[in-house]
């Protein structure tokens, strides 16, 4: 079936789904394959649960005239998303980066939605499946669509850019994330910069933080830029003011006070301010959008339990974000501080070195109450008698109930696979 014909069927559907357990009535079901499943096996279930059409790539799965056989379901999903994107002609804002992508995406949305009809990536559906699903959720009556792009290897951002065809783009930062897949820090910079390369080739617009020397080096003499930063000659002048514990910045003579902790979130906020400024959102609405945004999903959340203040940042971790979280904790005013640090994943050959660097920093800046969880942290050398190691969460659990955390500040930080938010239920 050709894409144009399939697109007409898509327009007659209520939505798109890849999971028969979460299917809407009259949806179009795409029977994706994975390492441990084959969506073609669930076509009958899809129809029973309300699907109107099913897109399949196994001829044995054809059970009625509403089954559309294609060569490859995933490729078809991606092609349909690009076709739809071209049909509705909604301006697309795309973003990537090593840290802060989802928070930045939500901040951009919070600012723009005060003035425009906007839709954005839900959660972190930012890969080769999530990006097309997000695009297919956009409608022509929207003023902007915001697409988050994630990557753990070279050419992935290039691939996603050629699906989404963005008009505007921004990179949050270059950090030590997915070093294994990218082949080191220089590989990260090259891989993330594929967004700049796409936009440059198509004469589209880039938002650039002039306070970030790494980004300035990568962007070079790119002609279509919207600059932001503390210097007066920027298109949007924005300046960090404080982070104790919540981050504030100054824009258009106004102090904007967020509900985000850590000065590392300043750059994410500045991007949202610059987007609002460029798209003619008033300073009052920009301030309202950022100040009303509340972090969630284990990202830089502050949780109060009686006299205990908990910084929950357990959605993900890499050496850059881990060090930033520790530096933020160091400058916070608190009599007693507890650190629960979980392994950082996908570091490849640099795992041992990067985990040791985090331990060295923690021991140099915090005298006690350092808890290290995971196989990589267990391999590190520690010098404080108070730095304790646990191979996994199960080994940590028995100790948690004995801690006296009254009048303390607690940091919980680790990669998603560590699921350290489970600590909350035990302290």
Secondary structure as GFF3:
##gff-version 3
##sequence-region A 1 427
A	DSSP	alpha_helix	3	11	.	.	.	ID=ss1
A	DSSP	beta_strand	16	17	.	.	.	ID=ss2
A	DSSP	three_ten_helix	20	22	.	.	.	ID=ss3
A	DSSP	beta_strand	28	30	.	.	.	ID=ss4
A	DSSP	three_ten_helix	39	42	.	.	.	ID=ss5
A	DSSP	alpha_helix	43	48	.	.	.	ID=ss6
A	DSSP	beta_strand	53	56	.	.	.	ID=ss7
A	DSSP	three_ten_helix	59	61	.	.	.	ID=ss8
A	DSSP	beta_strand	67	69	.	.	.	ID=ss9
A	DSSP	alpha_helix	73	88	.	.	.	ID=ss10
A	DSSP	beta_strand	91	96	.	.	.	ID=ss11
A	DSSP	alpha_helix	101	112	.	.	.	ID=ss12
A	DSSP	beta_strand	118	120	.	.	.	ID=ss13
A	DSSP	alpha_helix	130	137	.	.	.	ID=ss14
A	DSSP	beta_strand	144	148	.	.	.	ID=ss15
A	DSSP	alpha_helix	156	164	.	.	.	ID=ss16
A	DSSP	beta_strand	168	171	.	.	.	ID=ss17
A	DSSP	alpha_helix	179	182	.	.	.	ID=ss18
A	DSSP	alpha_helix	185	192	.	.	.	ID=ss19
A	DSSP	alpha_helix	194	201	.	.	.	ID=ss20
A	DSSP	beta_strand	205	209	.	.	.	ID=ss21
A	DSSP	alpha_helix	213	219	.	.	.	ID=ss22
A	DSSP	beta_strand	225	229	.	.	.	ID=ss23
A	DSSP	beta_strand	236	243	.	.	.	ID=ss24
A	DSSP	beta_strand	246	251	.	.	.	ID=ss25
A	DSSP	beta_strand	254	261	.	.	.	ID=ss26
A	DSSP	three_ten_helix	263	265	.	.	.	ID=ss27
A	DSSP	alpha_helix	266	278	.	.	.	ID=ss28
A	DSSP	alpha_helix	283	292	.	.	.	ID=ss29
A	DSSP	beta_strand	301	305	.	.	.	ID=ss30
A	DSSP	beta_strand	308	313	.	.	.	ID=ss31
A	DSSP	alpha_helix	319	331	.	.	.	ID=ss32
A	DSSP	beta_strand	336	342	.	.	.	ID=ss33
A	DSSP	three_ten_helix	348	350	.	.	.	ID=ss34
A	DSSP	alpha_helix	351	365	.	.	.	ID=ss35
A	DSSP	beta_strand	370	373	.	.	.	ID=ss36
A	DSSP	alpha_helix	375	378	.	.	.	ID=ss37
A	DSSP	beta_strand	387	390	.	.	.	ID=ss38
A	DSSP	alpha_helix	393	400	.	.	.	ID=ss39
A	DSSP	beta_strand	408	413	.	.	.	ID=ss40
A	DSSP	three_ten_helix	416	418	.	.	.	ID=ss41
A	DSSP	three_ten_helix	420	426	.	.	.	ID=ss42
###
